[in-house]
Amino acid sequence: ADQPAIVLDHVIAIINGDVLLDSDVQEEIRFAALQPFSVPQGQNTRQRATERIINRTLILQQMKEQQQLAPVTDAELKQNLDDLRKQIPACGRYHCSTQQGWDSFLHDNGLMQAEVEQRWRQRLEILRFIGVRFRAGIRIPKSDIQQYYEKTLVPAFNKENQKTPSVDSLTPRIEEILLQQHVNVLLQDWLKSLRDQGTVQILDSAYGKSTDANEDDNGGAE
């Protein structure tokens, strides 16, 4: 009873009434291991993780208010995760194609299968929502896919001393990344309007500057 209290968790932001905790940010940082191309390790800071959560929360709030899309099926989730296990460069040394290797990769990154499935299902639902809202008419040239493959993916796999999968096998993931880059311009304008309409308060300056709805600091939507 004489020992000082230990703070295990605390509120760092409030997003239109939804509370964001320090533990949420730490979880977000861990999950970046599943998206090494969208969230490079050197950019996986508390501030950027906080911005990703704020953006995602704003989108999820809009998804609840608007017409729901068809849910992601278990088969779609499994297929997407199976593809993911082949496309993370670090997975090569873990042999993620096997369940034991995948379990080891998750363990070493502080993740569990159940929470990965839950987070990835949510991610697919968000991508589907964004796709319907913003991606109409956007086309990715094959030359852009080839350039991204050669300049980004091949060096990443080489760094891990792993054989790079063929460009054809990685094309769906590359298209997703490049589409997201195009969409991000439109998405950031939309997210700014959502902030203007509501309230985003960052209470802990260690996770970003204090802000309200009219601050122009949207961060990344990785």
N, C-alpha and C positions, 0 to 999 in steps of 0.2 A: 504494500500500500504506500510505502514511502518512496517508491521508484517513480521517476517522471513518466508520464504517459507517452507511448510510442504511436505516432501517427502512421497508420497502415495505408490509408488512402485519403484523398481529399478532392474536392470539387475544383476543377480548373476553368470550366467554362459553362455557360448556360446558352442553349440554342433554342430560341422560341419556347422556353420552358423545359426543354429536355436537358438533363444534367450530364455533363461530360466529366469523367473522373480521371485521375492520374493513371489508374490501372487500365483504363480504356486506351490511353496513349501508349503505354508500355506494350499492350497487346497488339496495337497497330504496328508498332516498330517490329515486333516479332514476325507478324504476318507478311512483312515486306520480303521475307526470304522466298515467298512463293511468286514474287513478281520482280525479279532482279533487273529486268530491262526497263520497266516502268519506274521503279524506285531504286536507283543505284545506291550502293552501300554508303557512299560519301554524302548522299543527300538525305539519308534516312534519319533526320534530326527530330527532336521532340516538336519543334515548331512546325515542320512540314507534316509530321504525323498528325498533329492537332488540326492543321488545315484540311488534310484529307478527311478526317472524321467529321469536321464541320460541314464540308461540302457534301459528304455522303449522307449526313443526317438531314440536311436541307432537301436533298433529292428524295430520301425515304419519306419525309413528311409530305412532299408533293405526291408521291406515289399513293399514299394513303388517301389523299383527298381526291385524286383523279381516278378515272376508270382503270380497273386492274387488268393487267395483261394475263395471258395464260400462264400458269405457274410452270416453273422449271421441273421437268420430270426427273425421277430417280435415274432413268436411263441416260438422259442428257447430262446430268451431273456426273455420273460415273464415266461417261465417254470423255467429258471435258477434263476431269481429273486424271484419267489415264493418259490423255494427250499431254497434260501439264508435266507429268512425271518424266516424259521423254524430252521435254523442252527446257528444263531448268539445267543450265550448265553444271552446277555443283552436284546434280543428281548422278552424273556419270561415275564419280568415284564412290558413290553410295550404292550403285546398282539399283536405282529406284524402280526398275522394271520388276523387281521381286518385292514381295510384301515386306520381307525382312529389311531390305535395303531402304524402302520407303519409310518404314517405321523408324529406322535409325536416323534418317534425314530429319524427320519430324521431331524426334526426341532431341537431337543436337541443336535444333532451332527453337526448342521450348514449345512445341506444338503437339496437339493431339488430333487423331483422325476425326473424331466427332466434331470438334470445333472447326477444323478445316472444311469439312463438308458443309457445315452451317454457314460459314463465312463465304465459301465459294458459291453456294446456291444463291446467297444474297447478291453477290457480285454479278452473277449471270442475270439475275432479275433486274438489277440496275442497268446493266449493259443493254438488255432488251428494251427497257423503258427509254433510255437515251437514244437507242437506235431508231425507235419509232418516232421520237420527237425531233431528232436532229440529223440523222444520217441520210435521209432521202436525197437522192441526186448526187451523193458523193461517190466518186469512183477512184480507185487506187490503180495507177498505171503499173504494168508489170515491171517497167524499168525502175520504179521507186521501190518495189519489193526486192528486186535483185540488188539494188544499191544498199538497202538496209541490211540485207542478208550478208553482203560482203564486208560492209564497213562496221557493222555492229555485232551481229551474231557470230560470225566466223572468229573474230578476235576474242569474243567472250568464251567460246568453247576452247579455243587454243590456249587461253590463259589457264583453263582447268585441265589442260593436257587431254582433252576429250575429242573424239571424232565428231565433227559437225554433221548433224542430220542433213539430208538433202533439202534444197530450197523448196521443193514441192511439198515435203512433209511439214515444213515450217510456214508455208504460205498463209494458212488460215490465221496463225498467231501474229504473223507480220502484218497482215491486213488489219487485224484488230487493233494493233498498236498504232499503225499509220492512220487508220480511221479515227482513233481516239485523238490523235494530234490535230486532225482537221476539226473534229467536233469540239475540242477544248476551247477554241476561240468562241464559238457560239455558246458553249456551256458556261464559260466564265461570265459572259454578259448576262446570261440567265441567272446564274448564281448571285451575281451582284444585285440584280433586281430583287431576288428573294431576300437578300440581306437588307436592301432598302425598305422592303415591305415589313420586315420583322425585326427581331433583336438578337444579335449575337454578342455576348459579353464574355471576354476572356478575363478571368479573375486572377490568374497567376501569370505574371509577366515572364516567367521562365519558359512558358509555352507559347509565347507570342505577345505582341504589344496589345495593351488594352484597347478594345475596339467596340464600336456599336454599329448600328445598321448602315450608317452612311460612310464607313471607312472603306477605302478601296484597297483591300489586301486579301485577295481571294485565295492565294496559294495555288498549289497544284491539285489537279483532279486525277492523280495517278490511279 
